[in-house]
Amino acid sequence: MKRLLCYMLVCFFILSGVSTARDQGHSKDGLDLPRGKWWRMPEVAKELNINSDEQAKFDDLYFKYRNQKIDLKSTVEKEQLELERIIEKEKFDESSCRDQFQKVINAKNKVSIERFNFLIEVRKLLGYERFQQLIVKFKKIKMNKSKKNDGRKRK
């Protein structure tokens, strides 16, 4: 019974994509950046006074962190696969299951740390004023999208 319960819980976490770290870009702590190359959007570049030199720096930063994130997410998937293997063995080893689950959590945390490092670099490049403008601008965009989505759901 214990084994079945443990198996079900682990499968739930793996299959639902639940992450202990908010690596999906839906942070509730306000430390979230818009997805994609927002600095290449003409309206944003103009509003934040982002020049071509800065755009090139953001491009370099973006590709550096995207590349690292791909590697880290690959590690997450490998650790999850190993956890599945351990859980599905006929002879269940609770200790190794718990150890492997911790490895999954640690791998997911590394993805979040990398995203946070990207945020720090963006903050350093933009400075205080422009970073605040960016946050305000994209909060407004999120709110407008949310209102539109709510209106569609109610119909």
N, C-alpha and C positions, 0 to 999 in steps of 0.2 A: 504494500500500500504506500509506504514511504517513497519507494522507488518510483512508482507511478506518479505520485504527486510532484516529486522533484522533476521528473521528466516533463510533466505538463507545464510546470512553471518555467523551466528553461526554454522549452519550445515556444511558450508564449512570448518571452522576452526576445528571443531570436527572430521569430516570425513577425512580430508586431513592429519590429524596428525601434523598440524603445531604447532610448539612449540615456545614459546617466549624464551625458554632457549634451548641450544643445548645439549639435553640429548641423542641424538642418536649416539654420537661418530663421528660426522662429523664437528668438530670445525674448523673454519677458523682462529682462533686466535693463533694457534700453541700450545694451552694448551690441547692437546688431547693425550690420551694414547692408545696403541693398545688394542684390545679386548681380552678377555680370559686370560688364565694363561701364559702369555708370558715368565715369569721367569722360567717356567718349560720346555721351549724349549731348548734342549741341546746347540744349537748354540748360543742362546742369553745368557744363563747362563754362558757359557764359555767366551764369548766375554766381558761380564760385570763383570766377576769374582763374580758371585752370588753363595755363598756357601749354604750348606744344612740348616744351621741355618737361613739364610736370606730367603731362600725359604719357610721355615716354617712360618716365620713372614709375608711374602707376602700372603701365604695361609690363615692365620688367618685374615689378613686385608681384603682380597678378600671376604671371606665368611661373615665377619661382614658387609661390605658395600653392598654386593649383597643382603643380607637379608633386610637391611634397604631400599634399592632401590625397592625391591619387594613391601614392605609395602607402600612406597610413590607412586609408580605407581598405586597401588590399589586405593589409595586416589584420584589420578587424574581421574581414570575411574569412581569412584563414583560421583565425582563433575561434570564430563561431563554428566553422566546419569541424575543427578538432573537438570542440565541446559536444557537438552532435554525435561525433564518433564515440566519445567517451560515454555519453548518455545511452547510446544504443547498444553498447556491448552487453552480452549476456551476463557476464560477471560485473556487477556494478561496483565501482569504487567511489564512494562518496567524497573522500578526501581529494582525489584527483579531479573529480567533477567540480568541486568548490574552487580548487586552485585554477582550473581552466576558466571557470566563470570569472574569476578575478582578472585573468589575462585579457578576457574580452572587455571587461570594464576599463582596464588600463589602456588598452588599444583605442577605445572610443574616447577616452579622456585626452589622449595625444592628438586626436583629430580636433577636438575643441581647443586645445592649447594652441595648435597651429592657426586656427581661425582667429583666436584672440591675438596672436602675434601679428597677424595680418592687420587687424584692427589697429593695433598700436602703431604700426608703420604708417598706415593711412593717416592716423591722427598726427603723427610727427610731420608728415609731408604737408598736410593741410593747415596745421596750426589751429589755435583755439577757435577763432571767429568762423573760419570756413567750415571747420568740422561741425560746429553748432548749426550752421546753415544747412549742411548736408543732412544732419539728423532731423531737423525740423521739416525740411522739404520731403523727405521720404516717409516721415510719420504722416504727413498730410496725404501723400499718395496712397499709403496703406489704408488710412481711414476712408478715403474715397472708394477704394476697391472694396473694402469691407462693407460699406453702405450699399454699393451696387450689388454685391453678392447677397446681402441680406434681403434686398428688394426682390431679387430673382427667386430666392428660396420661399418667400411668402406668397408668391403668385401661384 
